[in-house]
């Protein structure tokens, strides 16, 4: 005979009550996507070479309320363009200047948090064509403040390489002169994009340099802009055993004055020539002992007939 107690226990073990299982207490596994990532590349553009465009890209769709661009942590007022699929945001700077260079941040504002990325904008500036200021008093072997060669140019961004070269009268080319030069850049200018710079040197030329061409080269990458001027040297013994004023052999704007065997050079104003007979400067070019004179770089420079 089966015990009632054992029967009840066995029944309960084999057929548990359906009300003993609470499904509502079970935690079901969930999956969530990580936030999308933003990317933005650095941009380089030459001033005057077109617009600068920052493209901020989001790698997947994301619910957001607004997009902003900032420069050096300051909010920019212009609203960016948003693509139709709402994953690309474009910020355009028209006619950028060097002052627009800096770090730009793309910020996407969403309910689940803000997304940010940053990139740099570099506005490059071409260097200017150099100009030469030539000394008017070049006497053989003489070191003097008047024997100063000056190359002036607009400094670019990044700074250009500046060097001097020469072609001697015999055709020999000197690609880089080893003269000691002084470099300077103007500091107080309203337009930081076009700083004026100079490279200059003093040199005591010998007669071997006569009728040579000296050039200042402003090199920007693979390109170089050049300004050249002719060097005409007066022999140091020109005034030996003579006194007075004499024609300059290369330009009518200048004349030679001999005092106690020492050579001095006189100069008329720009656009004028010396009239030694009347001891005055006259306007306009004229014929001289070495041919017909013309004006060049602020001087009347001789031109062979």
Order of alpha helices (4+ residues) and beta strands (2+ residues): alpha-beta-beta-beta-beta-beta-beta-beta-beta-beta-beta-beta-beta-beta-beta-beta-beta-beta-beta-beta-beta-beta-beta-beta-beta-beta
